[in-house]
Amino acid sequence: MAAAAARQLGLRAVRAGPVSGPGRCGRAGVRRAGRALAVGELSRPLASPQAPASVVWRSVLGIAPRAGLAWRPLRCGSSSAEAPAAKTEDESFLRWFLLLIPVTAFGLGTWQVQRRKWKLQLIAELESRVMAEPIPLPADPVELKNLEYRPVKVRGHFDHSKELYMMPRMMVDPAREAGRLSSVAESGAYVVTPFHCTELGITILVNRGFVPRRKVNPDTRRKGQVEGEVALVGVVRLTEARKPFVPENSPERKQWHYRDLEAMARLTGAEPIFIDADFKSTVPGGPIGGQTRVTLRNEHLQYIVTWYGLCAATSYLWYKKFLSRTPGV
């Protein structure tokens, strides 16, 4: 090994080119310098035969280690062992993180079950309230906040000169007490008329019922304009907020798209009390009463199916990805 190193050093010296210009003397000098260098390198004491190969090469090549530095072999085993550990930690985090999806879906499905129970109870309460016996109308509007859909009875007379119109509206089938939509597709309006209550001494607003669009003008239905004192039974209704995409009311045209009791009361001089007259108040040629819709959205069953279905699907996918690969599971 030492002889090979010497030969390499000699060749490097020869390839380095002439030192003192061209000519035979220059080439001879180069050869002498190369032989001297080789002999000098061979005269150095080499490491012991038991020394590592790196020490032998440093001795041959004349490389001296820096002070304070030690030559150590690279250790690759620790890096290769740390990689699987990090991968295992990542998979463990991903496993528990993805488990949140079916757990959350199950919780939302259970919450919708409770919401559906509450909604069914509310619908049953409203239906029983509509079918209850009518009570005298309270004079205080504050008392009416808990009486929506409750039948009340009043006595008095109409002021047809201040009619208002809620439009466009579709007629509700008066033959059904629950107030569900009929198959009649004709559009029209609800006629809202101030009603002076004789016993209470106040004026309220009464939705007399539905008229087709061609009968909105009161001159076309003079026969149905009730005169004199009458007794009415109606359902209490509260004010409502304007929903998205619903046009603004037009008080100057007496057209209302949603029930704004305060504005209606200011325009007519009545109290912000509103009732829907029942079907028995209908007179020939007049509005058709009983236009109360007792409707509450109850779509919770669809939500229950959606959330529980999502829970089942994601639980199966989670099992296939993580548990089915685990030995013994």
FENHURA-V323995 format. One line per field, one symbol per residue. psi: psi as a letter, one per 40 degrees, with the letter a starting at -180 (. if undefined). A space follows every 50 residues. Layout:
psi = ???
This chain:
psi = ddddddddddddddeeiidfiiidddddddddddddddddddeihiiide iiddddddddefhhiiheiihiiihedddddddddddddddddddddded ddddddddddddddddddddddddddddddeihiiihidhdddedeeheh hiiihaiigeefiihhiiiihhheehdefiiaehehiaihhhhihhhddd fihihhhdahiideedhddefddeghiahihihihhiiiiihiiehiiig ddefhhdiggdddddddeeiifhhihiideehiheaihaffhhghhhged ddddddddddddddddddddddddehhe.
